Amino acid sequence: MKVNAYLEITMKIEEANRADAAKVYTDYRGPFLETIEGALTKCLLVRDDDVQVLHGFDSVEHAQAYLSSEMFKNDVFVGLNPLWSADPEVKIYSVA
């Protein structure tokens, strides 16, 4: 399948908490790719200022649906929320 949409979540996470954030990413990467409808890729991008998770989906609709999924609401969000030093920025892009 081809990536037709990206979900980008940008998070301000202090350097001292980045290992914990990376663990959440690692713990849920496999289950995300195996169980979330339309999920194709998931990458962790670490920069000096922030951390991004870039999710590739087969459609914008599936990217939007993931944000309401049980995995995101009950596992990923719960694991990352205490690590944020500011509210995350969430964007969905359609591939042209």
N, C-alpha and C positions, 0 to 999 in steps of 0.2 A: 504494500500500500504506500501511497505517497502522502507526505506531510502537506496538508492544505491549510493548517492553522497552527498558531503558536500561542500558548498561554505563558506569559512572562510574569513572574512574581519577584519583585525586587524588595529586599529586606535590609534594614539597617540593623546589623548585629555586631556588637563589640567583639574585638579580636579574641578576647578571653572566652567568649561563648561560641565561637565558630566551630570548634570540634564537636560540641553538642548538636549544633545545627547540621553539620555534616553527617552525624550519626542518624538523625531523623531522615535525611535524604537517603542514606544507604539502606536503612531499615525498610523504607517504603518504595524504593525504586522498583524492585522486582515485582511486588504485589501490584503496584500501579500499572506496570507494563502488561502484567498477566490478567488483570481483572477489570480494569477501567475501559469501558467501551470506547473504541476509537483511539486509544493511546498508542503512540508509535515510538516516541523517544522521550528521554528525560535527561537533562544535563545540569550539573551544578557549576556555576560560574562564580569565581571568587575574585573580587577586586578590592583595592585598598579601602574604598568608601562603603561598599555594600556587598551583599551576596545575592545572586540571582539564581532562580531555578527556571529553566526553559523547558517547557513541555511541548512536544510535537503531537498533533492530533490529525485525524483524517478529515475533521470538519470543525467549523466554528461552534456548531451546536454541541458537539461532544466536549469541546474545551469549556464551554459555559456550564455544561452539566456536571463536569468534574468538581467545580466549585461548590456544588450542592450535594456531592456524594458523601456517603457515610465515612469513607476513608479520609477524605479531606477534612470534614467537619469534626470527626471524633478522634482521629489519629494524628494526621499531619498538623492541623491547626493547633491542637492541644499541645503537641510536642514543641512547636516553634513559638507559640505565643509568648511564653515567659522569656524568650531570648531576644525579642525585638526591643530596640531602643526608640522606635517610632513605628507608626502604622505602616504596613507594607503597601507597595504600589502594585496593583494588578492590572495587566493589559492583555488583551486578546488581539492577535493580528491574523488577518487572512492573507494567505500566500497568493500573490498575483501571478 
